[in-house]
């Protein structure tokens, strides 16, 4: 295995880890919060949003972004040569991960930051939770699917290349 292949595997694993966490959020955490009293849902999500930027997941997000950018450049260079389908799939995987990262950066982080000002025990907590949770979940589904599909595309590109 050469350095580009190892880097691609690491990028694919990082993308899968990110997508897996997001999938877990979509299928377990958000439904659990939705079933909780609004004050509990608001307070819990606010705590999760405080912890997330300091977590190992944040490290994974940024390291995977850097890896994907490097892998994408290598894939483009290979496509100019004899890379063909394998390089195209790897490039697609990197693009899909960047889409997931971008949704996080331009949608989730600003919404999470704005949600921090909601009073969990305030009279508008239930409405604030509904207004926050529905679109947040929709975009979370999209970024989870994008990261997971990106990982699958990168691995598929490696398999096509080695076949």
C-alpha positions in Angstrom: 0.0 0.0 0.0 1.4 3.4 -0.9 1.1 6.7 0.9 -1.9 7.9 -1.2 -3.8 4.7 -0.5 -3.1 4.8 3.2 -4.2 8.5 3.3 -7.4 7.5 1.4 -8.1 4.7 3.8 -7.7 7.2 6.7 -9.9 9.8 5.0 -12.5 7.1 4.4 -12.4 5.9 8.0 -12.7 9.5 9.3 -15.6 10.2 7.0 -17.3 6.9 8.2 -16.7 7.8 11.8 -18.2 11.3 11.3 -21.1 9.9 9.4 -21.7 7.2 11.9 -21.9 9.7 14.8 -24.3 11.8 12.8 -26.4 8.7 11.9 -26.5 7.8 15.6 -27.7 11.3 16.4 -30.4 11.1 13.8 -31.7 7.7 14.8 -31.1 7.7 18.6 -30.3 11.0 20.2 -32.8 13.3 18.5 -35.7 10.9 18.8 -34.8 10.5 22.5 -34.7 14.3 23.0 -38.0 14.7 21.1 -39.6 12.3 23.5 -38.3 14.3 26.5 -39.9 17.3 28.1 -38.9 20.4 26.1 -36.9 21.9 28.9 -34.9 18.7 29.2 -34.4 18.5 25.4 -33.2 22.1 25.2 -30.9 21.8 28.2 -29.4 18.5 27.0 -28.9 19.7 23.4 -27.2 22.9 24.7 -24.8 20.8 26.8 -24.1 18.5 23.8 -23.4 21.6 21.7 -20.9 22.9 24.3 -19.0 19.6 24.4 -19.0 18.9 20.7 -16.3 21.5 19.6 -13.9 20.2 22.3 -14.4 16.5 21.5 -12.4 14.0 19.6 -15.2 14.2 17.0 -14.1 17.8 16.3 -10.5 16.5 15.7 -11.9 13.8 13.4 -13.9 16.4 11.4 -10.9 18.6 10.8 -8.2 15.9 10.2 -10.6 14.2 7.8 -11.1 17.5 5.9 -7.3 17.9 5.5 -6.9 14.3 4.5 -9.7 14.6 1.9 -8.2 17.8 0.4 -4.9 16.0 -0.1 -6.5 12.8 -1.4 -8.7 14.9 -3.8 -5.6 16.6 -5.2 -4.0 13.2 -5.7 -7.1 11.9 -7.3 -7.3 14.8 -9.8 -3.7 14.2 -10.7 -4.3 10.5 -11.2 -7.4 11.2 -13.3 -5.1 13.2 -15.7 -3.0 10.1 -16.0 -4.4 6.6 -15.9 -6.6 6.9 -12.7 -9.9 6.3 -14.4 -12.9 5.2 -12.4 -11.0 4.5 -9.2 -9.7 8.0 -9.0 -13.1 9.4 -9.9 -14.7 7.5 -7.1 -12.1 8.6 -4.6 -12.6 12.2 -5.7 -16.4 11.9 -5.4 -15.9 10.5 -1.9 -13.8 13.5 -0.9 -16.4 15.9 -2.4 -19.2 14.2 -0.5 -17.2 14.5 2.8 -16.6 18.2 2.1 -20.4 18.7 1.5 -21.0 17.1 5.0 -18.3 19.4 6.5 -19.8 22.4 4.8 -23.3 21.7 6.1 -21.8 21.5 9.5 -20.0 24.8 9.2 -22.6 26.9 7.5 -25.8 25.4 9.0 -25.3 23.4 12.2 -22.7 25.5 14.0 -24.5 28.8 13.6 -27.8 27.2 14.6 -26.3 25.5 17.6 -24.7 28.8 18.7 -28.0 30.7 18.3 -29.8 27.9 20.2 -27.5 28.5 23.2 -29.5 31.6 24.1 -32.8 29.7 24.5 -33.9 29.5 28.2 -34.5 25.8 28.8 -37.0 26.6 31.5 -38.5 29.6 29.7 -42.1 29.8 28.4 -41.0 29.5 24.8 -38.8 26.4 25.3 -41.2 24.0 23.6 -41.6 26.2 20.5 -37.9 26.9 20.4 -37.2 23.2 20.5 -39.6 22.5 17.6 -38.2 25.3 15.5 -34.7 24.1 16.1 -35.0 20.4 16.0 -36.9 19.7 12.8 -34.7 21.6 10.3 -31.6 20.5 12.3 -32.6 16.9 12.0 -33.2 17.2 8.2 -29.8 18.7 7.6 -28.2 16.2 9.9 -29.7 13.4 7.8 -28.2 15.0 4.7 -24.7 15.4 6.2 -24.8 11.9 7.7 -25.7 10.4 4.3 -23.1 12.6 2.6 -20.3 11.5 4.9 -21.2 7.8 4.8 -21.6 7.9 1.0 -18.3 9.7 0.8 -16.6 7.0 2.8 -18.2 4.3 0.6 -17.1 6.0 -2.6 -13.5 6.4 -1.3 -13.3 2.7 -0.4 -14.9 1.7 -3.7 -12.4 3.8 -5.6 -9.6 2.0 -3.8 -11.1 -1.4 -4.6 -11.7 -0.5 -8.3 -8.1 0.7 -8.5 -6.7 -2.5 -7.0 -8.9 -4.9 -9.0 
